[in-house]
Amino acid sequence: MRITVFFVGEVHDDGFNASALDGALRVQDAGIAEISVIDGVPYKEDVIRSRLADVMPGCDGLVFIGGQGNGATPDIAALHPDKRFAIVQGHRTGPNLASYDVLQEETAFLAGALAALITKTRVVGHLSGHRVRPGLKGRAAFAAGVAHIDPEIELLTAFCGTQDDNAVSRAWAEAEISAGADVIFTMLNAARQGAIDACRAGGAMQIGNALDWVTRDEEVFIASAMARIDLGVERAIHDMVAGQIPSEVVELGLADGDYGQLTLGKDVAPEIRARIAQIAVMVRNTQITIPDDYTGPEFQPETGLCIATA
């Protein structure tokens, strides 16, 4: 079966897309399907729709990576009823369309709890790029995790408008640090480097996501909220090849196996590790309800550099 895996943004982004690519390549190496990759597509709805239309003649199925696919993919699927479609981190379904949601919000909640436990300034930050459903859910979960520990801790939360522009992400991270944040949770792709540079210069800690950033840069990263998007991609492709099209969104979280964990740096104290482990058990056992929405204030930096150009 010829399956196209479709990415918005660069695929080698040290983040969400890179994790998804790992899953697709493992499927290809196992000989389960013939995989082709489309990446570098800008987050512009008309361009996404045009590129989707371009690739359809050459494939039997398409897996769209990211919540950016919730808009166009159902329409493309309806135009090609003889082909199979899936969205990883999606929430749309249809007769030939499945969605799989690796519950990033569970590890984001743990990240929020950790941030609240380790902050010394009592100000913590969150920085993401595009306002897509998975990112919004992750922000809501992080905020809830902070409040679970101490609702009086100040949260500076922002979407900088880009997943890949390091100049923009650095400016936003610097602004949050200047406003008092001493730990920032980032949900970014290639633009994470800008936030890393800001944290290194400003002496702030960072909690990463998607990949294990602690092993990559323990000087800056105190933890990383790993959500195994790669395993979600594998599940989507396996189902597609088998002709299985779940009628409901398939949610994959801590209770389902190795779909997420919060990795911790060596400087996290034993008592805090134990507290996070206890909270993880509560999340796994659904003793904690994680909200989908955040209705609090958003951080707005004053600098004009904080403008996304890509």
C-alpha positions as CSV (number, residue, x, y, z in Angstrom):
1,M,0.0,0.0,0.0
2,R,1.3,3.4,-1.0
3,I,0.9,5.8,1.9
4,T,1.8,9.5,1.9
5,V,2.8,11.1,5.3
6,F,2.0,14.8,5.1
7,F,3.8,17.4,7.3
8,V,3.2,21.1,7.9
9,G,6.6,22.7,8.4
10,E,10.0,21.1,8.3
11,V,10.2,17.4,9.1
12,H,13.7,17.5,10.7
13,D,12.6,19.9,13.4
14,D,13.8,18.3,16.6
15,G,10.3,18.2,17.7
16,F,6.8,16.9,16.9
17,N,7.4,16.3,13.2
18,A,10.7,14.6,13.8
19,S,9.0,12.2,16.3
20,A,6.3,11.5,13.7
21,L,8.8,10.8,11.0
22,D,10.5,8.2,13.2
23,G,7.3,6.3,13.4
24,A,6.7,6.5,9.7
25,L,10.2,5.3,8.9
26,R,10.0,2.3,11.2
27,V,6.8,1.2,9.4
28,Q,8.7,1.6,6.1
29,D,11.7,-0.4,7.3
30,A,9.4,-3.2,8.5
31,G,8.0,-3.4,4.9
32,I,4.4,-2.8,6.1
33,A,3.8,0.0,3.5
34,E,5.5,2.0,0.9
35,I,5.9,5.4,2.5
36,S,6.5,8.8,0.9
37,V,6.9,12.0,2.8
38,I,5.7,15.5,2.0
39,D,7.0,18.2,4.2
40,G,7.9,21.9,4.2
41,V,4.2,22.8,3.6
42,P,3.5,26.3,5.2
43,Y,0.6,26.6,7.6
44,K,-1.7,28.3,5.1
45,E,-5.0,26.6,4.5
46,D,-5.1,27.3,0.8
47,V,-1.5,25.9,0.3
48,I,-2.3,22.8,2.4
49,R,-5.4,22.1,0.3
50,S,-3.5,22.5,-2.9
51,R,-0.6,20.2,-1.8
52,L,-3.1,17.6,-0.6
53,A,-4.8,17.6,-4.0
54,D,-1.4,17.3,-5.8
55,V,-0.3,14.2,-3.9
56,M,-3.5,12.2,-4.0
57,P,-3.1,10.6,-7.4
58,G,0.2,9.0,-6.3
59,C,-1.1,7.3,-3.1
60,D,-3.6,4.8,-1.7
61,G,-3.8,6.5,1.7
62,L,-2.6,9.6,3.4
63,V,-1.7,10.3,7.0
64,F,-1.7,14.0,8.0
65,I,0.5,14.9,10.9
66,G,-0.9,17.5,13.3
67,G,-4.0,19.3,14.1
68,Q,-3.5,21.5,11.1
69,G,-5.1,18.7,9.1
70,N,-8.5,19.0,10.9
71,G,-9.7,21.6,8.4
72,A,-8.7,20.3,4.9
73,T,-8.4,16.5,5.4
74,P,-12.1,15.7,5.8
75,D,-12.9,17.6,2.5
76,I,-10.1,15.8,0.6
77,A,-11.2,12.4,2.1
78,A,-14.8,13.1,0.9
79,L,-13.5,13.7,-2.6
80,H,-11.6,10.4,-2.6
81,P,-13.9,7.8,-1.1
82,D,-11.8,4.9,-2.5
83,K,-8.8,6.0,-0.5
84,R,-8.0,5.9,3.2
85,F,-7.1,8.9,5.4
86,A,-5.9,9.5,9.0
87,I,-5.0,12.5,11.1
88,V,-2.5,12.0,13.9
89,Q,-3.4,14.5,16.6
90,G,-6.7,15.0,14.8
91,H,-10.3,15.0,15.9
92,R,-12.2,14.5,12.7
93,T,-13.6,11.2,11.5
94,G,-15.6,9.9,8.5
95,P,-16.3,6.8,6.4
96,N,-12.7,6.7,5.1
97,L,-11.1,9.0,7.7
98,A,-9.7,8.1,11.1
99,S,-8.1,10.3,13.8
100,Y,-5.6,9.4,16.5
101,D,-4.8,11.6,19.4
102,V,-1.7,10.9,21.5
103,L,-2.7,12.7,24.7
104,Q,0.1,15.3,25.0
105,E,-2.1,17.0,27.6
106,E,-1.3,14.3,30.1
107,T,2.4,14.9,30.1
108,A,1.8,18.6,29.8
109,F,-0.2,18.4,33.0
110,L,2.8,16.7,34.7
111,A,5.0,19.5,33.3
112,G,2.8,22.1,34.8
113,A,3.0,20.4,38.2
114,L,6.7,20.2,38.0
115,A,7.1,23.8,37.0
116,A,5.0,24.8,40.0
117,L,7.1,22.7,42.3
118,I,10.5,24.0,41.2
119,T,9.9,27.7,40.4
120,K,11.6,30.1,42.8
121,T,10.1,33.3,41.4
122,R,6.5,31.9,41.5
123,V,6.2,32.9,37.8
124,V,6.2,30.2,35.1
125,G,6.0,30.4,31.4
126,H,4.4,28.5,28.5
127,L,5.3,29.1,24.8
128,S,3.8,27.5,21.8
129,G,3.4,28.4,18.1
130,H,0.3,27.6,16.1
131,R,-3.1,27.8,17.8
132,V,-4.1,24.3,16.8
133,R,-6.3,22.0,18.9
134,P,-3.4,19.8,20.3
135,G,-1.4,22.9,21.3
136,L,-4.4,24.5,22.9
137,K,-5.1,21.3,24.8
138,G,-1.5,21.1,25.9
139,R,-1.6,24.7,27.2
140,A,-4.8,24.1,29.1
141,A,-3.3,21.0,30.7
142,F,0.0,22.8,31.6
143,A,-2.0,25.6,33.3
144,A,-4.1,23.0,35.1
145,G,-1.0,21.2,36.3
146,V,0.4,24.5,37.7
147,A,-2.9,25.2,39.5
148,H,-3.0,21.7,40.8
149,I,0.1,22.4,42.9
150,D,-0.6,26.1,43.6
151,P,-3.3,28.2,41.9
152,E,-1.5,31.4,43.1
153,I,1.5,30.9,40.9
154,E,1.5,33.3,38.0
155,L,1.3,31.8,34.5
156,L,2.6,33.6,31.4
157,T,1.2,31.8,28.4
158,A,1.6,32.7,24.8
159,F,1.3,31.4,21.2
160,C,4.0,33.2,19.2
161,G,2.5,32.4,15.8
162,T,5.3,30.2,14.4
163,Q,6.7,26.7,15.2
164,D,9.9,27.3,13.2
165,D,11.1,30.9,13.5
166,N,13.9,31.1,16.1
167,A,14.1,34.9,16.2
168,V,10.5,35.1,17.1
169,S,10.5,32.4,19.7
170,R,13.7,33.8,21.3
171,A,12.0,37.3,21.6
172,W,8.9,35.8,23.2
173,A,10.9,33.6,25.6
174,E,13.1,36.6,26.6
175,A,10.0,38.7,27.2
176,E,8.6,36.0,29.5
177,I,11.9,35.7,31.4
178,S,12.0,39.5,31.8
179,A,8.6,39.3,33.2
180,G,9.8,36.9,35.9
181,A,9.4,33.4,34.5
182,D,12.3,31.1,35.7
183,V,10.9,28.0,34.0
184,I,9.2,27.8,30.6
185,F,7.4,24.9,29.0
186,T,7.9,25.0,25.3
187,M,5.7,23.3,22.7
188,L,7.7,24.2,19.6
189,N,9.3,22.5,16.6
190,A,12.4,24.0,15.0
191,A,11.8,27.3,16.8
192,R,12.7,25.7,20.1
193,Q,16.3,26.7,19.6
194,G,15.4,30.3,20.0
195,A,13.8,29.6,23.4
196,I,16.8,27.5,24.4
197,D,19.1,30.5,23.6
198,A,16.9,32.8,25.6
199,C,16.8,30.4,28.6
200,R,20.5,29.9,28.5
201,A,21.2,33.7,28.4
202,G,18.6,34.5,31.0
203,G,19.3,31.7,33.4
204,A,15.8,30.1,33.1
205,M,15.0,26.4,33.1
206,Q,13.1,24.9,30.3
207,I,10.7,21.9,30.0
208,G,10.7,20.5,26.5
209,N,8.2,18.3,24.7
210,A,7.9,15.7,22.0
211,L,11.5,14.4,22.4
212,D,13.7,13.7,25.4
213,W,15.4,17.1,25.7
214,V,17.0,16.3,29.0
215,T,19.5,14.0,27.3
216,R,20.2,16.5,24.6
217,D,20.8,19.6,26.8
218,E,20.7,19.0,30.5
219,E,22.1,22.5,31.2
220,V,18.9,24.1,30.0
221,F,16.3,21.4,30.3
222,I,15.0,20.3,33.7
223,A,12.5,18.0,32.1
224,S,10.8,17.0,28.9
225,A,7.1,16.0,28.4
226,M,7.5,13.2,25.9
227,A,4.4,12.4,23.9
228,R,5.1,9.4,21.6
229,I,3.7,10.8,18.4
230,D,5.8,8.2,16.6
231,L,3.7,5.4,18.2
232,G,0.5,7.2,17.1
233,V,1.8,7.3,13.5
234,E,2.6,3.6,13.7
235,R,-0.8,2.8,15.0
236,A,-2.5,4.9,12.3
237,I,-0.6,3.2,9.4
238,H,-1.1,-0.3,10.8
239,D,-4.8,0.3,11.0
240,M,-4.8,1.9,7.5
241,V,-3.1,-1.1,6.0
242,A,-5.4,-3.5,7.8
243,G,-8.4,-1.6,6.5
244,Q,-9.5,-0.6,10.0
245,I,-11.2,2.9,10.2
246,P,-12.2,3.6,13.8
247,S,-15.5,5.6,13.9
248,E,-14.4,7.5,17.1
249,V,-11.1,9.4,17.7
250,V,-8.6,6.9,19.1
251,E,-7.1,8.4,22.2
252,L,-3.7,7.1,23.3
253,G,-2.4,8.1,26.7
254,L,-0.6,7.0,29.9
255,A,-3.1,4.2,30.5
256,D,-2.5,2.7,27.1
257,G,1.2,2.0,27.5
258,D,4.3,3.9,26.5
259,Y,2.5,6.8,24.8
260,G,3.9,9.4,27.2
261,Q,6.2,10.2,30.1
262,L,7.8,13.2,31.8
263,T,11.6,12.7,31.8
264,L,13.4,14.5,34.6
265,G,16.8,16.0,34.9
266,K,19.4,15.0,37.5
267,D,18.8,18.2,39.5
268,V,15.1,17.4,40.3
269,A,15.0,16.5,44.0
270,P,13.9,13.1,45.1
271,E,10.9,14.4,46.9
272,I,9.7,16.2,43.8
273,R,10.3,13.1,41.7
274,A,8.1,11.2,44.1
275,R,5.4,13.8,43.9
276,I,5.4,13.8,40.1
277,A,5.2,9.9,40.1
278,Q,2.2,10.1,42.4
279,I,0.4,12.6,40.2
280,A,1.2,10.4,37.1
281,V,-0.5,7.5,38.7
282,M,-3.5,9.7,39.4
283,V,-3.6,10.8,35.8
284,R,-3.2,7.2,34.5
285,N,-6.1,6.1,36.8
286,T,-8.3,9.0,35.7
287,Q,-8.4,10.4,39.2
288,I,-7.5,13.7,37.8
289,T,-9.6,15.3,35.1
290,I,-7.5,17.4,32.7
291,P,-9.4,20.3,31.1
292,D,-9.4,20.9,27.3
293,D,-9.7,24.7,27.6
294,Y,-7.9,27.6,29.2
295,T,-9.8,30.8,29.8
296,G,-7.2,32.8,31.7
297,P,-5.1,35.7,30.6
298,E,-2.5,35.5,27.9
299,F,0.9,37.1,28.0
300,Q,1.6,39.9,25.5
301,P,5.2,41.2,25.1
302,E,5.8,44.8,24.4
303,T,8.7,44.3,21.9
304,G,8.0,44.5,18.2
305,L,10.3,41.6,17.5
306,C,7.7,39.2,18.7
307,I,6.0,39.0,15.3
308,A,5.8,35.8,13.3
309,T,7.0,36.1,9.7
310,A,6.7,32.4,8.8
